[in-house]
Each structure stands twice: as structure tokens, then as C-alpha cells.
Amino acid sequence: MNWIDVNESLPQVGIESVYGSLWVLVSYVFDGKQYVGEGKYIKTPKQPYWTDAFRNEVEVTHWMPLPEPPMI
């Protein structure tokens, strides 16, 4: 999998995803530092935004789908 630039494409936000996109792996800037973690894209009528797992708004630069879990 390759990182996707947010200027090129965003995760889909479907009808069933009232609370945003599915969780994806994101590379983001928070407090002036670069991090990698889980995040989701929230599309609102006024201003769309990204949030991390702790519900902080973050400045995402790249994202990629999370891999499928292993079969047990």
C-alpha cells in the first residue's frame, strides 16, 4: 500500500458513515510535529476536517486504508 496525498484523494464518506469515513491510517501534523496513527475524515457542510482516535482535530497530509486483520 502507498500513502495517498489528501490533495489527490480523500476517503469515502458514505450514507452509513454518519460519523465520518472509516478509520484509516493517517500521517498528520499536531502541535508542529509529524505523527502516524488512526484517523477519520469528517465531511461537514461548512468545513470538513480530520480527527484522530482521541477526537483531536488534526492536519492530515497523507492517508491509506488500514490493512485487513489476519485470519485466525
PDB file of N, CA, C, O and CB in Angstrom:
ATOM      1  N   MET A   1       0.831  -1.186   0.000  1.00  0.00           N
ATOM      2  CA  MET A   1       0.000   0.000   0.000  1.00  0.00           C
ATOM      3  C   MET A   1       0.874   1.248   0.000  1.00  0.00           C
ATOM      4  O   MET A   1       1.951   1.274   0.596  1.00  0.00           O
ATOM      5  CB  MET A   1      -0.945  -0.001   1.208  1.00  0.00           C
ATOM      6  N   ASN A   2       0.392   2.265  -0.673  1.00  0.00           N
ATOM      7  CA  ASN A   2       1.098   3.537  -0.739  1.00  0.00           C
ATOM      8  C   ASN A   2       0.276   4.623  -0.056  1.00  0.00           C
ATOM      9  O   ASN A   2      -0.952   4.559  -0.007  1.00  0.00           O
ATOM     10  CB  ASN A   2       1.395   3.921  -2.201  1.00  0.00           C
ATOM     11  N   TRP A   3       0.982   5.622   0.470  1.00  0.00           N
ATOM     12  CA  TRP A   3       0.319   6.773   1.070  1.00  0.00           C
ATOM     13  C   TRP A   3      -0.399   7.570  -0.013  1.00  0.00           C
ATOM     14  O   TRP A   3       0.109   7.705  -1.126  1.00  0.00           O
ATOM     15  CB  TRP A   3       1.336   7.666   1.824  1.00  0.00           C
ATOM     16  N   ILE A   4      -1.572   8.096   0.307  1.00  0.00           N
ATOM     17  CA  ILE A   4      -2.368   8.906  -0.620  1.00  0.00           C
ATOM     18  C   ILE A   4      -2.364  10.341  -0.103  1.00  0.00           C
ATOM     19  O   ILE A   4      -2.728  10.592   1.046  1.00  0.00           O
ATOM     20  CB  ILE A   4      -3.842   8.353  -0.758  1.00  0.00           C
ATOM     21  N   ASP A   5      -1.952  11.275  -0.947  1.00  0.00           N
ATOM     22  CA  ASP A   5      -1.940  12.691  -0.592  1.00  0.00           C
ATOM     23  C   ASP A   5      -3.385  13.187  -0.490  1.00  0.00           C
ATOM     24  O   ASP A   5      -4.189  12.910  -1.379  1.00  0.00           O
ATOM     25  CB  ASP A   5      -1.134  13.527  -1.641  1.00  0.00           C
ATOM     26  N   VAL A   6      -3.727  13.914   0.576  1.00  0.00           N
ATOM     27  CA  VAL A   6      -5.102  14.404   0.750  1.00  0.00           C
ATOM     28  C   VAL A   6      -5.503  15.391  -0.340  1.00  0.00           C
ATOM     29  O   VAL A   6      -6.693  15.620  -0.559  1.00  0.00           O
ATOM     30  CB  VAL A   6      -5.254  15.063   2.114  1.00  0.00           C
ATOM     31  N   ASN A   7      -4.523  15.976  -1.026  1.00  0.00           N
ATOM     32  CA  ASN A   7      -4.835  16.876  -2.135  1.00  0.00           C
ATOM     33  C   ASN A   7      -5.220  16.109  -3.389  1.00  0.00           C
ATOM     34  O   ASN A   7      -5.775  16.686  -4.324  1.00  0.00           O
ATOM     35  CB  ASN A   7      -3.652  17.780  -2.429  1.00  0.00           C
ATOM     36  N   GLU A   8      -4.928  14.800  -3.417  1.00  0.00           N
ATOM     37  CA  GLU A   8      -5.263  13.967  -4.571  1.00  0.00           C
ATOM     38  C   GLU A   8      -6.565  13.194  -4.377  1.00  0.00           C
ATOM     39  O   GLU A   8      -7.333  13.026  -5.324  1.00  0.00           O
ATOM     40  CB  GLU A   8      -4.135  12.999  -4.851  1.00  0.00           C
ATOM     41  N   SER A   9      -6.817  12.721  -3.154  1.00  0.00           N
ATOM     42  CA  SER A   9      -7.994  11.897  -2.897  1.00  0.00           C
ATOM     43  C   SER A   9      -8.292  11.867  -1.401  1.00  0.00           C
ATOM     44  O   SER A   9      -7.388  11.991  -0.574  1.00  0.00           O
ATOM     45  CB  SER A   9      -7.787  10.463  -3.438  1.00  0.00           C
ATOM     46  N   LEU A  10      -9.570  11.701  -1.066  1.00  0.00           N
ATOM     47  CA  LEU A  10     -10.000  11.591   0.329  1.00  0.00           C
ATOM     48  C   LEU A  10     -10.758  10.276   0.517  1.00  0.00           C
ATOM     49  O   LEU A  10     -11.303   9.741  -0.449  1.00  0.00           O
ATOM     50  CB  LEU A  10     -10.891  12.809   0.740  1.00  0.00           C
ATOM     51  N   PRO A  11     -10.801   9.750   1.731  1.00  0.00           N
ATOM     52  CA  PRO A  11     -11.579   8.526   1.963  1.00  0.00           C
ATOM     53  C   PRO A  11     -13.066   8.780   1.712  1.00  0.00           C
ATOM     54  O   PRO A  11     -13.561   9.890   1.906  1.00  0.00           O
ATOM     55  CB  PRO A  11     -11.362   8.009   3.407  1.00  0.00           C
ATOM     56  N   GLN A  12     -13.755   7.750   1.284  1.00  0.00           N
ATOM     57  CA  GLN A  12     -15.189   7.882   1.038  1.00  0.00           C
ATOM     58  C   GLN A  12     -15.944   8.032   2.342  1.00  0.00           C
ATOM     59  O   GLN A  12     -15.636   7.382   3.340  1.00  0.00           O
ATOM     60  CB  GLN A  12     -15.717   6.677   0.261  1.00  0.00           C
ATOM     61  N   VAL A  13     -16.936   8.900   2.313  1.00  0.00           N
ATOM     62  CA  VAL A  13     -17.836   9.086   3.448  1.00  0.00           C
ATOM     63  C   VAL A  13     -19.220   8.731   2.923  1.00  0.00           C
ATOM     64  O   VAL A  13     -19.846   9.523   2.218  1.00  0.00           O
ATOM     65  CB  VAL A  13     -17.776  10.574   4.042  1.00  0.00           C
ATOM     66  N   GLY A  14     -19.693   7.539   3.267  1.00  0.00           N
ATOM     67  CA  GLY A  14     -20.973   7.067   2.747  1.00  0.00           C
ATOM     68  C   GLY A  14     -22.140   7.407   3.645  1.00  0.00           C
ATOM     69  O   GLY A  14     -21.966   7.997   4.712  1.00  0.00           O
ATOM     70  N   ILE A  15     -23.314   7.039   3.217  1.00  0.00           N
ATOM     71  CA  ILE A  15     -24.543   7.299   3.958  1.00  0.00           C
ATOM     72  C   ILE A  15     -24.498   6.614   5.320  1.00  0.00           C
ATOM     73  O   ILE A  15     -24.968   7.177   6.309  1.00  0.00           O
ATOM     74  CB  ILE A  15     -25.768   6.823   3.158  1.00  0.00           C
ATOM     75  N   GLU A  16     -23.938   5.407   5.384  1.00  0.00           N
ATOM     76  CA  GLU A  16     -23.883   4.668   6.640  1.00  0.00           C
ATOM     77  C   GLU A  16     -22.824   5.232   7.589  1.00  0.00           C
ATOM     78  O   GLU A  16     -22.812   4.872   8.766  1.00  0.00           O
ATOM     79  CB  GLU A  16     -23.604   3.199   6.366  1.00  0.00           C
ATOM     80  N   SER A  17     -21.944   6.094   7.113  1.00  0.00           N
ATOM     81  CA  SER A  17     -20.868   6.652   7.927  1.00  0.00           C
ATOM     82  C   SER A  17     -21.247   8.037   8.426  1.00  0.00           C
ATOM     83  O   SER A  17     -20.600   9.025   8.080  1.00  0.00           O
ATOM     84  CB  SER A  17     -19.558   6.714   7.127  1.00  0.00           C
ATOM     85  N   VAL A  18     -22.292   8.109   9.235  1.00  0.00           N
ATOM     86  CA  VAL A  18     -22.781   9.387   9.743  1.00  0.00           C
ATOM     87  C   VAL A  18     -21.691  10.123  10.507  1.00  0.00           C
ATOM     88  O   VAL A  18     -21.675  11.353  10.535  1.00  0.00           O
ATOM     89  CB  VAL A  18     -24.000   9.175  10.639  1.00  0.00           C
ATOM     90  N   TYR A  19     -20.782   9.382  11.126  1.00  0.00           N
ATOM     91  CA  TYR A  19     -19.736   9.987  11.928  1.00  0.00           C
ATOM     92  C   TYR A  19     -18.423  10.117  11.181  1.00  0.00           C
ATOM     93  O   TYR A  19     -17.376  10.249  11.814  1.00  0.00           O
ATOM     94  CB  TYR A  19     -19.527   9.192  13.172  1.00  0.00           C
ATOM     95  N   GLY A  20     -18.443  10.084   9.868  1.00  0.00           N
ATOM     96  CA  GLY A  20     -17.240  10.261   9.071  1.00  0.00           C
ATOM     97  C   GLY A  20     -16.878   9.012   8.307  1.00  0.00           C
ATOM     98  O   GLY A  20     -17.663   8.069   8.204  1.00  0.00           O
ATOM     99  N   SER A  21     -15.672   9.024   7.775  1.00  0.00           N
ATOM    100  CA  SER A  21     -15.189   7.890   7.000  1.00  0.00           C
ATOM    101  C   SER A  21     -14.873   6.726   7.922  1.00  0.00           C
ATOM    102  O   SER A  21     -14.943   6.850   9.145  1.00  0.00           O
ATOM    103  CB  SER A  21     -13.950   8.277   6.180  1.00  0.00           C
ATOM    104  N   LEU A  22     -14.531   5.613   7.333  1.00  0.00           N
ATOM    105  CA  LEU A  22     -13.992   4.515   8.117  1.00  0.00           C
ATOM    106  C   LEU A  22     -12.652   4.960   8.683  1.00  0.00           C
ATOM    107  O   LEU A  22     -12.051   5.908   8.177  1.00  0.00           O
ATOM    108  CB  LEU A  22     -13.844   3.216   7.259  1.00  0.00           C
ATOM    109  N   TRP A  23     -12.179   4.291   9.722  1.00  0.00           N
ATOM    110  CA  TRP A  23     -10.864   4.601  10.258  1.00  0.00           C
ATOM    111  C   TRP A  23      -9.810   4.234   9.227  1.00  0.00           C
ATOM    112  O   TRP A  23      -9.880   3.169   8.612  1.00  0.00           O
ATOM    113  CB  TRP A  23     -10.614   3.855  11.593  1.00  0.00           C
ATOM    114  N   VAL A  24      -8.837   5.112   9.038  1.00  0.00           N
ATOM    115  CA  VAL A  24      -7.735   4.892   8.109  1.00  0.00           C
ATOM    116  C   VAL A  24      -6.429   5.232   8.821  1.00  0.00           C
ATOM    117  O   VAL A  24      -6.431   5.866   9.876  1.00  0.00           O
ATOM    118  CB  VAL A  24      -7.909   5.748   6.812  1.00  0.00           C
ATOM    119  N   LEU A  25      -5.323   4.806   8.237  1.00  0.00           N
ATOM    120  CA  LEU A  25      -4.009   5.172   8.760  1.00  0.00           C
ATOM    121  C   LEU A  25      -3.674   6.544   8.208  1.00  0.00           C
ATOM    122  O   LEU A  25      -3.772   6.763   7.001  1.00  0.00           O
ATOM    123  CB  LEU A  25      -2.908   4.115   8.378  1.00  0.00           C
ATOM    124  N   VAL A  26      -3.278   7.477   9.075  1.00  0.00           N
ATOM    125  CA  VAL A  26      -3.007   8.843   8.629  1.00  0.00           C
ATOM    126  C   VAL A  26      -1.632   9.306   9.082  1.00  0.00           C
ATOM    127  O   VAL A  26      -1.118   8.886  10.119  1.00  0.00           O
ATOM    128  CB  VAL A  26      -4.078   9.797   9.154  1.00  0.00           C
ATOM    129  N   SER A  27      -1.061  10.172   8.282  1.00  0.00           N
ATOM    130  CA  SER A  27       0.141  10.900   8.641  1.00  0.00           C
ATOM    131  C   SER A  27      -0.327  12.334   8.838  1.00  0.00           C
ATOM    132  O   SER A  27      -0.868  12.948   7.918  1.00  0.00           O
ATOM    133  CB  SER A  27       1.293  10.773   7.537  1.00  0.00           C
ATOM    134  N   TYR A  28      -0.114  12.873  10.051  1.00  0.00           N
ATOM    135  CA  TYR A  28      -0.679  14.182  10.341  1.00  0.00           C
ATOM    136  C   TYR A  28       0.274  15.040  11.166  1.00  0.00           C
ATOM    137  O   TYR A  28       1.223  14.553  11.780  1.00  0.00           O
ATOM    138  CB  TYR A  28      -2.000  14.029  11.068  1.00  0.00           C
ATOM    139  N   VAL A  29      -0.022  16.340  11.151  1.00  0.00           N
ATOM    140  CA  VAL A  29       0.744  17.316  11.918  1.00  0.00           C
ATOM    141  C   VAL A  29      -0.119  17.745  13.097  1.00  0.00           C
ATOM    142  O   VAL A  29      -1.273  18.137  12.923  1.00  0.00           O
ATOM    143  CB  VAL A  29       1.167  18.552  11.035  1.00  0.00           C
ATOM    144  N   PHE A  30       0.450  17.666  14.302  1.00  0.00           N
ATOM    145  CA  PHE A  30      -0.248  18.108  15.509  1.00  0.00           C
ATOM    146  C   PHE A  30       0.768  18.782  16.406  1.00  0.00           C
ATOM    147  O   PHE A  30       1.813  18.211  16.719  1.00  0.00           O
ATOM    148  CB  PHE A  30      -0.951  16.915  16.245  1.00  0.00           C
ATOM    149  N   ASP A  31       0.461  19.985  16.811  1.00  0.00           N
ATOM    150  CA  ASP A  31       1.373  20.755  17.660  1.00  0.00           C
ATOM    151  C   ASP A  31       2.747  20.922  17.009  1.00  0.00           C
ATOM    152  O   ASP A  31       3.769  20.937  17.694  1.00  0.00           O
ATOM    153  CB  ASP A  31       1.523  20.078  19.021  1.00  0.00           C
ATOM    154  N   GLY A  32       2.760  21.047  15.678  1.00  0.00           N
ATOM    155  CA  GLY A  32       4.007  21.265  14.952  1.00  0.00           C
ATOM    156  C   GLY A  32       4.860  20.028  14.738  1.00  0.00           C
ATOM    157  O   GLY A  32       5.980  20.137  14.239  1.00  0.00           O
ATOM    158  N   LYS A  33       4.354  18.842  15.106  1.00  0.00           N
ATOM    159  CA  LYS A  33       5.121  17.602  14.942  1.00  0.00           C
ATOM    160  C   LYS A  33       4.365  16.637  14.043  1.00  0.00           C
ATOM    161  O   LYS A  33       3.135  16.659  13.991  1.00  0.00           O
ATOM    162  CB  LYS A  33       5.407  16.947  16.313  1.00  0.00           C
ATOM    163  N   GLN A  34       5.112  15.780  13.326  1.00  0.00           N
ATOM    164  CA  GLN A  34       4.532  14.790  12.418  1.00  0.00           C
ATOM    165  C   GLN A  34       4.278  13.483  13.168  1.00  0.00           C
ATOM    166  O   GLN A  34       5.153  12.998  13.885  1.00  0.00           O
ATOM    167  CB  GLN A  34       5.463  14.546  11.201  1.00  0.00           C
ATOM    168  N   TYR A  35       3.075  12.909  13.004  1.00  0.00           N
ATOM    169  CA  TYR A  35       2.693  11.657  13.652  1.00  0.00           C
ATOM    170  C   TYR A  35       2.059  10.713  12.645  1.00  0.00           C
ATOM    171  O   TYR A  35       1.643  11.135  11.565  1.00  0.00           O
ATOM    172  CB  TYR A  35       1.728  11.918  14.818  1.00  0.00           C
ATOM    173  N   VAL A  36       1.987   9.444  12.997  1.00  0.00           N
ATOM    174  CA  VAL A  36       1.248   8.445  12.236  1.00  0.00           C
ATOM    175  C   VAL A  36       0.302   7.770  13.216  1.00  0.00           C
ATOM    176  O   VAL A  36       0.708   7.403  14.318  1.00  0.00           O
ATOM    177  CB  VAL A  36       2.209   7.400  11.534  1.00  0.00           C
ATOM    178  N   GLY A  37      -0.937   7.606  12.829  1.00  0.00           N
ATOM    179  CA  GLY A  37      -1.919   6.966  13.698  1.00  0.00           C
ATOM    180  C   GLY A  37      -3.202   6.730  12.942  1.00  0.00           C
ATOM    181  O   GLY A  37      -3.254   6.895  11.723  1.00  0.00           O
ATOM    182  N   GLU A  38      -4.245   6.343  13.666  1.00  0.00           N
ATOM    183  CA  GLU A  38      -5.551   6.152  13.060  1.00  0.00           C
ATOM    184  C   GLU A  38      -6.302   7.469  13.065  1.00  0.00           C
ATOM    185  O   GLU A  38      -6.173   8.271  13.990  1.00  0.00           O
ATOM    186  CB  GLU A  38      -6.350   5.063  13.800  1.00  0.00           C
ATOM    187  N   GLY A  39      -7.086   7.682  12.022  1.00  0.00           N
ATOM    188  CA  GLY A  39      -7.883   8.892  11.934  1.00  0.00           C
ATOM    189  C   GLY A  39      -9.075   8.669  11.041  1.00  0.00           C
ATOM    190  O   GLY A  39      -9.203   7.627  10.398  1.00  0.00           O
ATOM    191  N   LYS A  40      -9.948   9.657  11.008  1.00  0.00           N
ATOM    192  CA  LYS A  40     -11.082   9.586  10.099  1.00  0.00           C
ATOM    193  C   LYS A  40     -11.385  10.975   9.568  1.00  0.00           C
ATOM    194  O   LYS A  40     -11.124  11.990  10.214  1.00  0.00           O
ATOM    195  CB  LYS A  40     -12.319   8.984  10.799  1.00  0.00           C
ATOM    196  N   TYR A  41     -11.955  10.982   8.353  1.00  0.00           N
ATOM    197  CA  TYR A  41     -12.310  12.207   7.670  1.00  0.00           C
ATOM    198  C   TYR A  41     -13.775  12.496   7.941  1.00  0.00           C
ATOM    199  O   TYR A  41     -14.637  11.655   7.689  1.00  0.00           O
ATOM    200  CB  TYR A  41     -12.029  12.108   6.148  1.00  0.00           C
ATOM    201  N   ILE A  42     -14.058  13.692   8.459  1.00  0.00           N
ATOM    202  CA  ILE A  42     -15.429  14.107   8.754  1.00  0.00           C
ATOM    203  C   ILE A  42     -15.830  15.168   7.739  1.00  0.00           C
ATOM    204  O   ILE A  42     -15.219  16.235   7.664  1.00  0.00           O
ATOM    205  CB  ILE A  42     -15.562  14.649  10.222  1.00  0.00           C
ATOM    206  N   LYS A  43     -16.862  14.863   6.959  1.00  0.00           N
ATOM    207  CA  LYS A  43     -17.299  15.805   5.930  1.00  0.00           C
ATOM    208  C   LYS A  43     -18.534  16.538   6.446  1.00  0.00           C
ATOM    209  O   LYS A  43     -19.609  15.953   6.577  1.00  0.00           O
ATOM    210  CB  LYS A  43     -17.602  15.072   4.577  1.00  0.00           C
ATOM    211  N   THR A  44     -18.365  17.823   6.735  1.00  0.00           N
ATOM    212  CA  THR A  44     -19.471  18.648   7.205  1.00  0.00           C
ATOM    213  C   THR A  44     -19.828  19.658   6.124  1.00  0.00           C
ATOM    214  O   THR A  44     -18.997  19.959   5.267  1.00  0.00           O
ATOM    215  CB  THR A  44     -19.110  19.365   8.536  1.00  0.00           C
ATOM    216  N   PRO A  45     -21.056  20.191   6.146  1.00  0.00           N
ATOM    217  CA  PRO A  45     -21.441  21.159   5.119  1.00  0.00           C
ATOM    218  C   PRO A  45     -20.563  22.407   5.111  1.00  0.00           C
ATOM    219  O   PRO A  45     -20.254  22.936   4.043  1.00  0.00           O
ATOM    220  CB  PRO A  45     -22.877  21.562   5.316  1.00  0.00           C
ATOM    221  N   LYS A  46     -20.155  22.888   6.299  1.00  0.00           N
ATOM    222  CA  LYS A  46     -19.384  24.127   6.345  1.00  0.00           C
ATOM    223  C   LYS A  46     -17.894  23.906   6.128  1.00  0.00           C
ATOM    224  O   LYS A  46     -17.295  24.523   5.246  1.00  0.00           O
ATOM    225  CB  LYS A  46     -19.600  24.811   7.664  1.00  0.00           C
ATOM    226  N   GLN A  47     -17.296  23.033   6.925  1.00  0.00           N
ATOM    227  CA  GLN A  47     -15.853  22.833   6.808  1.00  0.00           C
ATOM    228  C   GLN A  47     -15.486  21.397   7.183  1.00  0.00           C
ATOM    229  O   GLN A  47     -15.563  21.025   8.354  1.00  0.00           O
ATOM    230  CB  GLN A  47     -15.090  23.836   7.705  1.00  0.00           C
ATOM    231  N   PRO A  48     -15.089  20.590   6.199  1.00  0.00           N
ATOM    232  CA  PRO A  48     -14.654  19.226   6.510  1.00  0.00           C
ATOM    233  C   PRO A  48     -13.368  19.246   7.340  1.00  0.00           C
ATOM    234  O   PRO A  48     -12.586  20.194   7.266  1.00  0.00           O
ATOM    235  CB  PRO A  48     -14.441  18.418   5.212  1.00  0.00           C
ATOM    236  N   TYR A  49     -13.159  18.195   8.125  1.00  0.00           N
ATOM    237  CA  TYR A  49     -11.955  18.132   8.950  1.00  0.00           C
ATOM    238  C   TYR A  49     -11.578  16.683   9.216  1.00  0.00           C
ATOM    239  O   TYR A  49     -12.355  15.770   8.936  1.00  0.00           O
ATOM    240  CB  TYR A  49     -12.163  18.885  10.278  1.00  0.00           C
ATOM    241  N   TRP A  50     -10.388  16.476   9.756  1.00  0.00           N
ATOM    242  CA  TRP A  50      -9.888  15.175  10.165  1.00  0.00           C
ATOM    243  C   TRP A  50      -9.825  15.126  11.681  1.00  0.00           C
ATOM    244  O   TRP A  50      -9.597  16.147  12.329  1.00  0.00           O
ATOM    245  CB  TRP A  50      -8.500  14.888   9.544  1.00  0.00           C
ATOM    246  N   THR A  51     -10.027  13.947  12.246  1.00  0.00           N
ATOM    247  CA  THR A  51      -9.908  13.756  13.687  1.00  0.00           C
ATOM    248  C   THR A  51      -9.074  12.508  13.951  1.00  0.00           C
ATOM    249  O   THR A  51      -9.102  11.552  13.176  1.00  0.00           O
ATOM    250  CB  THR A  51     -11.310  13.641  14.356  1.00  0.00           C
ATOM    251  N   ASP A  52      -8.334  12.532  15.053  1.00  0.00           N
ATOM    252  CA  ASP A  52      -7.573  11.339  15.420  1.00  0.00           C
ATOM    253  C   ASP A  52      -8.397  10.500  16.394  1.00  0.00           C
ATOM    254  O   ASP A  52      -9.536  10.848  16.703  1.00  0.00           O
ATOM    255  CB  ASP A  52      -6.199  11.724  16.046  1.00  0.00           C
ATOM    256  N   ALA A  53      -7.831   9.408  16.874  1.00  0.00           N
ATOM    257  CA  ALA A  53      -8.553   8.488  17.760  1.00  0.00           C
ATOM    258  C   ALA A  53      -8.941   9.135  19.088  1.00  0.00           C
ATOM    259  O   ALA A  53      -9.811   8.626  19.793  1.00  0.00           O
ATOM    260  CB  ALA A  53      -7.708   7.257  18.026  1.00  0.00           C
ATOM    261  N   PHE A  54      -8.304  10.250  19.431  1.00  0.00           N
ATOM    262  CA  PHE A  54      -8.606  10.945  20.684  1.00  0.00           C
ATOM    263  C   PHE A  54      -9.551  12.126  20.472  1.00  0.00           C
ATOM    264  O   PHE A  54      -9.753  12.941  21.372  1.00  0.00           O
ATOM    265  CB  PHE A  54      -7.318  11.428  21.334  1.00  0.00           C
ATOM    266  N   ARG A  55     -10.126  12.207  19.271  1.00  0.00           N
ATOM    267  CA  ARG A  55     -11.068  13.261  18.876  1.00  0.00           C
ATOM    268  C   ARG A  55     -10.428  14.641  18.773  1.00  0.00           C
ATOM    269  O   ARG A  55     -11.116  15.657  18.871  1.00  0.00           O
ATOM    270  CB  ARG A  55     -12.203  13.316  19.857  1.00  0.00           C
ATOM    271  N   ASN A  56      -9.118  14.676  18.576  1.00  0.00           N
ATOM    272  CA  ASN A  56      -8.434  15.943  18.307  1.00  0.00           C
ATOM    273  C   ASN A  56      -8.548  16.232  16.821  1.00  0.00           C
ATOM    274  O   ASN A  56      -8.393  15.326  16.001  1.00  0.00           O
ATOM    275  CB  ASN A  56      -6.932  15.895  18.757  1.00  0.00           C
ATOM    276  N   GLU A  57      -8.814  17.473  16.463  1.00  0.00           N
ATOM    277  CA  GLU A  57      -8.735  17.844  15.057  1.00  0.00           C
ATOM    278  C   GLU A  57      -7.271  17.887  14.678  1.00  0.00           C
ATOM    279  O   GLU A  57      -6.461  18.496  15.377  1.00  0.00           O
ATOM    280  CB  GLU A  57      -9.435  19.214  14.778  1.00  0.00           C
ATOM    281  N   VAL A  58      -6.926  17.241  13.569  1.00  0.00           N
ATOM    282  CA  VAL A  58      -5.537  17.176  13.147  1.00  0.00           C
ATOM    283  C   VAL A  58      -5.417  17.561  11.675  1.00  0.00           C
ATOM    284  O   VAL A  58      -6.375  17.465  10.909  1.00  0.00           O
ATOM    285  CB  VAL A  58      -4.963  15.768  13.387  1.00  0.00           C
ATOM    286  N   GLU A  59      -4.229  17.994  11.305  1.00  0.00           N
ATOM    287  CA  GLU A  59      -3.924  18.410   9.935  1.00  0.00           C
ATOM    288  C   GLU A  59      -3.283  17.225   9.209  1.00  0.00           C
ATOM    289  O   GLU A  59      -2.069  17.028   9.275  1.00  0.00           O
ATOM    290  CB  GLU A  59      -2.975  19.671   9.915  1.00  0.00           C
ATOM    291  N   VAL A  60      -4.105  16.445   8.522  1.00  0.00           N
ATOM    292  CA  VAL A  60      -3.638  15.244   7.827  1.00  0.00           C
ATOM    293  C   VAL A  60      -3.012  15.634   6.494  1.00  0.00           C
ATOM    294  O   VAL A  60      -3.557  16.450   5.751  1.00  0.00           O
ATOM    295  CB  VAL A  60      -4.802  14.243   7.609  1.00  0.00           C
ATOM    296  N   THR A  61      -1.856  15.037   6.204  1.00  0.00           N
ATOM    297  CA  THR A  61      -1.186  15.276   4.929  1.00  0.00           C
ATOM    298  C   THR A  61      -1.342  14.090   3.985  1.00  0.00           C
ATOM    299  O   THR A  61      -1.430  14.270   2.771  1.00  0.00           O
ATOM    300  CB  THR A  61       0.292  15.569   5.156  1.00  0.00           C
ATOM    301  N   HIS A  62      -1.377  12.867   4.544  1.00  0.00           N
ATOM    302  CA  HIS A  62      -1.489  11.645   3.743  1.00  0.00           C
ATOM    303  C   HIS A  62      -2.302  10.609   4.514  1.00  0.00           C
ATOM    304  O   HIS A  62      -2.395  10.673   5.740  1.00  0.00           O
ATOM    305  CB  HIS A  62      -0.081  11.082   3.382  1.00  0.00           C
ATOM    306  N   TRP A  63      -2.888   9.658   3.795  1.00  0.00           N
ATOM    307  CA  TRP A  63      -3.654   8.592   4.420  1.00  0.00           C
ATOM    308  C   TRP A  63      -3.549   7.323   3.588  1.00  0.00           C
ATOM    309  O   TRP A  63      -3.139   7.362   2.428  1.00  0.00           O
ATOM    310  CB  TRP A  63      -5.125   9.006   4.592  1.00  0.00           C
ATOM    311  N   MET A  64      -3.925   6.192   4.191  1.00  0.00           N
ATOM    312  CA  MET A  64      -4.032   4.926   3.468  1.00  0.00           C
ATOM    313  C   MET A  64      -5.021   4.035   4.216  1.00  0.00           C
ATOM    314  O   MET A  64      -5.166   4.153   5.433  1.00  0.00           O
ATOM    315  CB  MET A  64      -2.631   4.226   3.327  1.00  0.00           C
ATOM    316  N   PRO A  65      -5.705   3.137   3.489  1.00  0.00           N
ATOM    317  CA  PRO A  65      -6.628   2.225   4.171  1.00  0.00           C
ATOM    318  C   PRO A  65      -5.877   1.348   5.162  1.00  0.00           C
ATOM    319  O   PRO A  65      -4.715   1.004   4.943  1.00  0.00           O
ATOM    320  CB  PRO A  65      -7.381   1.350   3.152  1.00  0.00           C
ATOM    321  N   LEU A  66      -6.543   0.991   6.245  1.00  0.00           N
ATOM    322  CA  LEU A  66      -5.959   0.047   7.185  1.00  0.00           C
ATOM    323  C   LEU A  66      -5.932  -1.338   6.535  1.00  0.00           C
ATOM    324  O   LEU A  66      -6.840  -1.671   5.773  1.00  0.00           O
ATOM    325  CB  LEU A  66      -6.758   0.024   8.526  1.00  0.00           C
ATOM    326  N   PRO A  67      -4.924  -2.140   6.816  1.00  0.00           N
ATOM    327  CA  PRO A  67      -4.876  -3.491   6.243  1.00  0.00           C
ATOM    328  C   PRO A  67      -5.960  -4.372   6.885  1.00  0.00           C
ATOM    329  O   PRO A  67      -6.436  -4.096   7.986  1.00  0.00           O
ATOM    330  CB  PRO A  67      -3.463  -4.126   6.448  1.00  0.00           C
ATOM    331  N   GLU A  68      -6.326  -5.417   6.177  1.00  0.00           N
ATOM    332  CA  GLU A  68      -7.282  -6.387   6.704  1.00  0.00           C
ATOM    333  C   GLU A  68      -6.633  -7.126   7.875  1.00  0.00           C
ATOM    334  O   GLU A  68      -5.431  -7.390   7.845  1.00  0.00           O
ATOM    335  CB  GLU A  68      -7.741  -7.390   5.592  1.00  0.00           C
ATOM    336  N   PRO A  69      -7.403  -7.459   8.893  1.00  0.00           N
ATOM    337  CA  PRO A  69      -6.821  -8.209  10.013  1.00  0.00           C
ATOM    338  C   PRO A  69      -6.475  -9.639   9.578  1.00  0.00           C
ATOM    339  O   PRO A  69      -7.039 -10.137   8.603  1.00  0.00           O
ATOM    340  CB  PRO A  69      -7.801  -8.235  11.219  1.00  0.00           C
ATOM    341  N   PRO A  70      -5.568 -10.293  10.279  1.00  0.00           N
ATOM    342  CA  PRO A  70      -5.200 -11.669   9.920  1.00  0.00           C
ATOM    343  C   PRO A  70      -6.353 -12.631  10.196  1.00  0.00           C
ATOM    344  O   PRO A  70      -7.175 -12.391  11.081  1.00  0.00           O
ATOM    345  CB  PRO A  70      -3.946 -12.112  10.698  1.00  0.00           C
ATOM    346  N   MET A  71      -6.404 -13.692   9.449  1.00  0.00           N
ATOM    347  CA  MET A  71      -7.407 -14.741   9.668  1.00  0.00           C
ATOM    348  C   MET A  71      -6.955 -15.601  10.834  1.00  0.00           C
ATOM    349  O   MET A  71      -5.792 -15.997  10.899  1.00  0.00           O
ATOM    350  CB  MET A  71      -7.619 -15.612   8.383  1.00  0.00           C
ATOM    351  N   ILE A  72      -7.859 -15.891  11.750  1.00  0.00           N
ATOM    352  CA  ILE A  72      -7.476 -16.759  12.883  1.00  0.00           C
ATOM    353  C   ILE A  72      -8.221 -18.072  12.800  1.00  0.00           C
ATOM    354  O   ILE A  72      -8.042 -18.939  13.656  1.00  0.00           O
ATOM    355  CB  ILE A  72      -7.764 -16.069  14.242  1.00  0.00           C
TER     356      ILE A  72
END
